[in-house]
Amino acid sequence: MTKNSCNTQRRYVIVGAGMAGILAAIKLREAGKDNIRVYEKADRIGGTWRENTYPGLTCDVPSHSYTYSFEPNSEWTRHLPPGDEVQAYFESVVKKYQLEEIISFNEEITDCQFNNEQWQISTSKGNTDYADFVIAATGVLHHPRIPAIKGMEKFKGKLFHSARWDHSAVLDNQRIAVVGTGSTGVQIVTALADRAANLCHYQRTPQWIMPVVNAEFSEAEKALFRNNTAALKRIQNDPELEVNIERFSVAITEPDSAAMHEIENIVRQNLESSVSDPELRERLRPDYRAACKRLIYSETFYQAVQKSNVDILTEGVEVIEEDGIRSLDGTLREFDIIVLATGFHADRFMRPMQITGENGITLEQAWAERPTAYMSVSIPGFPNLFMLNGPNGPVGNFSLIEIAEQQWHYISQLMAPVENGEYRKISATQTALDNFDKARIAAAKKSIFGSGCQSWYLDSQGVPATWPWTRAQFKAAMHKPDFSAFHMI
Ligand code: NAP
């Protein structure tokens, strides 16, 4: 598409049709902005909920919180929603808002250059486009981390990453290995324990497990939510849950707080009371603080790993052979299926898209040290480009929908002076980013994420890349921009 000089409508390009991209499209349209194109590399919407289809996939954020504030859902079946229900929710929202007509599927943006005060965009289909504003809603965890284990190609059974689940693999009565003990590995092991003939969970690092009750919503409750808007709003903004989430956010920012000690007591007690074999209990006991890695919520993981067909293996993976996995102690265990629940490259964000801002500066150059953005949304030298769920946002066990909505509130105010013609471009100043980063890094090192464990929250220099202050402080920061932190001309 070429620019139509008669068209005074600003053009908005959204990268990605996941939760955040859908949000941006809805909000733009709501504000009367219709010149929008969403580019989606896949053939369906949904982002992480499209890509992850493994057995046991569950959102660990309560369903009514993991819901757009403006699109409540009376039909959630459980307190923690199954992954396919989350995907179905987003699909229903896209349908309701008729967003398909503005989404280009199977079309990845490969290159984005800021020229003549607009973004010039090239796509994988060889198309070119332009945008006055680019909204990068590309998600965080979308590039699977495949470990460099020798011999993977020799395995004659099925081997795949958790986010590339091979649904042709028969699971029942099979010999299954799961490598990795993050939220994903724990959910898969819990789901397969009753199905596999034997299930070996390769654990490099044990996890603290927060007990949770994932009750179903009764038909009566769903009927109440359907017919009573106030009841639906009340559960969506459950004051008790609000207090707990805020308390959790205080705990992770203040590791010595009573709130953090309370969490530690709960997870320790969960381990002590749930695992009867003392030897297994010690194998499952982490040597780092609770919530240093993303805290895992599970109702039945400890029960699952105590079944006679399930083993927690700590010997370490040496090599994958034709028939199975040889551990570092020399033991070969034979499997039909090996699942790599080994996580994601969490530092990719908009990449591999090539982005070139003002004066030829590339994103790779801007992020040479680490991915960073002022208030998580704006990068100096990349005007009129904003990120949703970009680097340095709050990610620890919070609803990313709530965070994206707050970020949108902030970004929409940043776009306004350009939209109304007062200015032509806006991006954070280098000074604002430097000051923000200095304060952020100092606080991050003191947060629970910096208390001495390995996790995807850490950047390449071992510093937690997440928002290091409380959730309430994030909300306050997103309420109104301080325009003196922005370069506007
Ligand atoms: P992850 O938390 O990064 O965990 C990866 C796991 O793989 C770790 O246990 C890691 O061990 C292990 N690992 C990596 N390479 C290995 C190797 N070569 N040998 C043995 N073990 C290896 O990844 P994830 O479980 O996919 O979860 C990522 C994030 O996705 C979560 O933190 C969460 O934010 C999100 N998620 C959310 C939900 C939800 O309920 N909302 C569900 C699933 C995922 P080490 O710990 O020793 O490094």
Residues whose N, C-alpha, C, O or C-beta is under 5 A from the ligand:
A	BS01	NAP	T58 C59 D60 V61 L141 P147 V179 G180 T181 G182 S183 T184 G185 R204 T205 R294 A341 T342 G343 F344 Q454 W456
